[in-house]
């Protein structure tokens, strides 16, 4: 009954529907059932408490939260399911979220070293090979960035300071799967 009620309520709204449930297990179950009605159903997770040194902390949940906020800002979210604790936790302030966003387009000019500096300031980690979200690597005129806003990393081919081509790629075989314009 909950699923049908939530789906019919969403049909009446123009904005995303926020559903608060008792625990994250309920949230995941409701997400699975509502996903048969809508494509963009997300569970907004609670942030983990960190009692160990920050270097040993996994940023997966924080990146997932940023991904969902990004989707909300781009109107790519139909239903958001969460628990009250997660909604009440602080997150990235709106002005910081906007200031720490970079839009890259084919044909636009961006110095690679300046881009690397911007990514480090935004909290990305430079590495030799991408393994997960929040990382980037530079190999000559090729820059790979794995943004928390996307499910796959993006490869940028530069010609001097101009972006010549770009596209998402598979992290396992490193082959491009989809070309994009921005």
N, C-alpha and C positions, 0 to 999 in steps of 0.2 A: 504494500500500500504506500509506503514512504516514497518508493521510486516513482510510482505513477503520479503521486501528489507533487513531488519536486519537479518532475518533467513538465507537468501541466502548468505549474507556477512559472517555470522558466519561459514557457511559450507566451505568457502574458507580459513578460518584462522585456524592456529594450536593453537593459544593462545586465552585466553578469550577475548570477545568483550566488549568494554566499550562504552556505549551509554549515551551521555549527553542530557538531555531534559530541558525544561524551568522551570518546577516546579515538586514537588513531587507527585502531583495528576496525572500528565502525566506519571511519572515514574511508579506508581502503575498500571495504566491502561495498559501501554506497557508491564509490567511484566506479567499481567494476560493473555494477548494475546500471548506473546512469550513462556509462560509456556506450551502451547499446543505443541510446537516444541521441547523444551529442558526441562530437569528436573531441572537443576541447574541455575536458573535465580534469581538474587537477586537485591534488591534496596538498595543502600548504602545511609543511611539517613544523614541529616545534624545534627550536634551537637546542642543541645539547649543552649541558653545563660542562665547563672545562675546569678540571682541578689539577691537571698536569701541565707541564710547560707547553706553551702555545705551539712550539715546533712539532710536537707529537700529535697535534690536533688535525683531524680530517676536515676539510672544508666542503665535503659533499653536500651536507644539509644546507649550509649557507649558500652554496651555489644553486641548489634547487630552489631555495627561497627567492634568490635574485632572478632566476629563470622565470618563475611564476609572476613576479612583479613586472618583469619586462613584457611578458605576454599580456598582462592586464593593461599596461600602458599602450600596447599595440592593438588592443581590442581582439586578442586571440584567445580569449577565455570565455567559455559559456557558463560554466559552473565551477565554483571554488568551494571545496569542502575542507574544513579545518576544525580544530579544537580551540576553545576560548584561550587557553594558555599560549598557543602559537600566534593568534591574532593580536594578543596584548604585548608580545615581545617587540622590543625596538628593532628596527631594520634600517636600511639605508635611507637617509633623508631625501626627500624629493629633489631638492636642488643639487645634492651631491650625485644622485642617480643620473640626472640630466648632464651635469658637468663631466662625469666620468663615463660618458658614452661617446663613441666614435663611430661615425658613419663613413664607410669607405665605398667608393663607386668606381667602376671601370672608367678609366680616363682621368680620374682625379689625381692630383699630385700630393705626395706625402713622402718625406724623407724617411728612409728605413730606420736610421738611428734615432730620429725624433719619435717615430712610431714605437720603437722599443722602449724608449724612455717613458712615453705616455702609458704604455701597457704596464710597466713596472710600478708607476705611480698609482695605477688603478688596482694593483694587487695581484697582477698576473705573475707567474713564475717562469723565468726563462729556462729552457731545457734543450737537450740535444734532439730528443724525439718526443713527440706528444704522447702522453699516456692517459690524460684525463682533462676534464674541464678546468679552466683557470690557468692554462699553460700556453706558452708560445715558443716558437723556435725560428731561427733565421739561418738559412743556408744560402749564402750568396744573394741572389736577387729574388729568392723565394721566401715568403714569410707564411708560416702556419700559425693560426690562432684558434684556440678552442674556447669559445665564449660560453659562459653559463646560459646565455640566452638561446642557444641552439643545441640540438641533439648531436650534431656532428661538427667536427672542426672545419675551418675554411682555409683554403690555400690561396695566397695572393702572389701572382707573378708580376714583378716590377720590371719595367724597362727604364733605367735610370731612376727618376723619382716619380714616374707615372705608373699607375696600376694598369697593366696590360690585359690581364685576365684574372678571374677569380671563380672559385667553386668549392662546394663541399666535397669532402673525401672520406673514405673509409679508414678508420684509425688502424685497422688490422693490416690490410694489404697496401695502404697508402695510395690507393687509386682514386681518382676523381669520380664522383658518382653523379654530380649535378652542377652545371654551370649556373652562375648567378650574375646579376648586374650590379647589385649593391648588398 
